[in-house]
């Protein structure tokens, strides 16, 4: 081993130790727990093998939570990046775009508790939105009812998350020299053509990273569901609104003994789905890097 390679290890080992203690070891323990029936420290741990996974595959509530999580990842991502790309086209030459970008980013810094209170004020049966509908002679809608609550949650998620990705992509777009767009305008390129052939290729690496970040974040959505559905009460979120993370919480903190084995199995399945989606996302967004000469 070369001298510089030996000198490298003392700096690397502390990080590897922390990573092992805080990620690898808990992950392996979680996988072990997923193969058992266990209610926590002080209770007996019974071996179940793959029974927890088989039970989840036949559990309709988990199927709903899994489907909701997947829909949030796909539909929410499509809406968020759709709005992000539209912002990149519209705001590029707009005066006051820094102020508009700040306004779009604002929901990200609002407390989720405040969002939940605002939602309760706007969307409850006697809330502001139904009051406005009644003014126009329209029937009130059960916005937070079982049939519509999930759509409202997706809308709230898009509203609260878009600002981050707009700020990220716009920062990358701002790094493109202005003369590139000026040259494109001289040959008659439209705004859409400038976005397609200049902005998007030169910000593609940032978009690829943003897509991975969204996939990871969307698969662990938890707090916004509780904010929309419980509004500070102790009631469990309705089944049509649940995600995998919410269902894990209910299995552990719900009525009766905690089912840590089932919750751990959900976590392992989520980890596997996350890994698959990240690989797919990276493959879909893979392309040759475009650089300015």
N, C-alpha and C positions, 0 to 999 in steps of 0.2 A: 504493500500500500504506500502510495506517495505521501510526502510530508504534508502537503496541503489537504489531502483527503483525511489524514489522521486529525488534523486541526479542525476539520469541518464537524466531526461528530460531537465534540463537547457542546457546540452551539445547537445542534439538531436534537440531541437527546432530551433536553427539558421540554421542548415542544412535543416530541413524540410521547413522552411520559404523560403530559397533560392531556393530549389527544386520546391516549389509551384509557386513562382513568375516567375522563369525562364523556367519551363517546363509545369507544370500542367495548369496554367492559360493561357499561349499562346496556348497550345493544345486545350483547351476548346473553346477559342476564334476562333481558326482556324476551328474547327468543326462547330461553329455557322456561320462563314463566308461562309463555303462550302454549306450552305443551302440558300444562298442569291445571288443576283446579285449586285456586289459592285465594284466600280472602285477606291476606296481608299478614304482617308480623304477629305471631302468637297463635295463628291458625295452622291447621295441618295442610301440607302441600301434597296433593294427590296427583299421580301421573295419569295423563289422559291421552298422550300422544297427539295425533292430528285431529282428535275429536272436536276441539274448539274451532278449528278451521272448517271442518265439515258442517258443524252447527251454524257457523256464520254464513256459509254458502246456501243454507236452507232457511235463513232468517229473513223474513220479509222486511223487518224494520231496518236491518243492516243493508239490505239490497236498496231500499229507498235512500238511506244515507249515502251509500256508495254512488248511486246514480246522481244524486244532488251534487255531490262533490265533483264528479266528473263533468256534469253540465256546467257548474260554476267555472271550472278550469277552462272549458272550451268556449262556451258562450260568453262568459265574462271576459276572457282574453281577446276574443274577436271584437267585442264592443270597445274594450279599452284601447287596443292598438288601432282600431278603426278611427276612434276619436283622436288618438295620438298622431296618426298620419295626416288626418284632416287638419289638425292644428299646425303641423309642420308646413302644409301647403298654404294655409290661410294667413298664418301669423308671420311668415318669413319676412315680408316687406311691410307689415302693418305697423303704423306708429303706435307707441304705447304697448308694444307686445310684452315688455318686461312686466308691466302692471297686470296685464291679462294673464300672463303665466303665473304670477303670484296669486291671483284670485283662483285660478284653476288648482293650484297647489294647496290652497288653504284648507280644504276638507281633510287633508292628510294629517294636519296638526290638531284637529279638533278631537277632544276626548270621545271615546266610543260611548261613554255614559251620556255625554251631551247629545250625541247622535241618537241614542235610544230615546232620550226624552223628547227630542224634536220629532222623531218618528211617531211617538205616542201622541203628540199634539196634532200632527198632521193627518195621520192615517187611522186613528181609532174610529169606531162607528160614529161618534159625535165630534170628530175632529174637524180641523179647518178645511180639509179637502172635500169632505162630504158636505160641509156647510156651503161651500162655493157651488158644488153641484146642485144643491137644492135651490140656490138663488136662480140658477138657469133652468129650473124645472126638471132636472134630471134625478134619477133615483140614486140614493146613497149606495156605495159599494163596500163590500166586506174586504177591504184592502188587506187586513191582517188575518182573514179567515183562511181555512185550510187550502182553498183552491187558488188563492192569490198571494199568500204570504211569501212563497218562495220567489216569485217574480219580483216582488218588492225588495226582497233581500238582495237579489242579483243587481237590481237597479241601484240600491244603496251601496253595494260593493263597488260597482263601476264608478259611481259618483265620488266615493271616498278614495279610490285607488288611482284614478286616471291621472291626477296631478303629478304623481311621482314619475310616471313613465313619460308624460309630456315634458317634464323638466329634464329628464335624463336624455331623451332623444333630441330635444331642442338644443341642449348644450352641445351635443355632438354635431348638430347641423350648423350651429354658430361657428364651429371651427373651420367650416368650408370657406375658402377665400371668396370674396365678393366678385372678383374678376371672372371666376368660372361661370357664374350666373350671367354676368354682363356679356360674355362671349356667346353664351347660349341664346340670349335675347337678340343679339345681332343677327343670328341665323334664323330667327323667327320661332324659336321654341316656346311653346305655351307653358303655363305654370305646371300643368300635369306632366308634360314631357320633361321639364326641369326636375321635378320631383322623382320621376321614374328613372331618369338616366343620370342624374347627378346626386340628388339628396339621398335617395334610398341606397344606391351602391356604396356611397362614401360613409354612410352611417350603419351599414349592415352589421358590422361587428357588435356595435352597441345594441342593436335590435336583438341579435342572437342572445346576448347576455340578459337583456331585459325579458325575453321570452322564457328563459330558464328560471329567472327570479320569479316571474309570475306563476309558472307551473309549481314551483316549490311552495310559494305562499298560498296559492289557491287550494292546495291539498290539506292545509291545516287551518282552514277558516273556522273560527270558533266564536270570538267575542261579538261579532256583528250579528250573528244569529240570535244570541241571547239578548242583545240590545233591542232587536226588532220584536222579539216574541215574548219576552218575560217582563220587560219594563220595570225591573227592580223587584219583581215578585219571586217567590220560591217555586213557582210552577215550572214544570219541564217544558221545553219547546215542543210544539206539536210535531208529530212524525213527519208530515210533508215538508217541514222546514229543516230537518236535521241533516247535518253533515257527519262525516266519519269522526271528526274530533269531538263534536257534540255528543254523538252516541257513545264514544269512549267515556266521556265525562259522566253521562247518565248511568252507564253500567257500573262505574266505580262509586259515584256519589248518590245514586238513586236510592229508592226504598229497598230494604233488604240488605243482605251481606254484599260487600263489594265483590265483583267478579273480575279479579285482576287477570286471570288466565285469558278470559274472553277479550278484555281490553288490550292485553298485550298482543293477542293474535290480530286484532284490528290494526295495531301499530305496525306489526311486521308486514301485513298485507299492504298497508299504506306506504311503507318504505319500499316495497317491491314495485308497486304501481308508480311511485315517484321516480324510481330509478329507470323504469321502462319509458316513462314519458319524457324524462330528461334526455335519454339516448335518442328517442324519436325526434324530439325538438332540435337537438344538435344536428341530426342527420338532415332534417327538413331545411334548417337554416344554414347548412354548410354550402359555401360557395367560395370561389376564388376572391382573394382580397383585391380591392380596387384602390390604387394609389395615384395621387396626382404626380405627374412628371414635372 
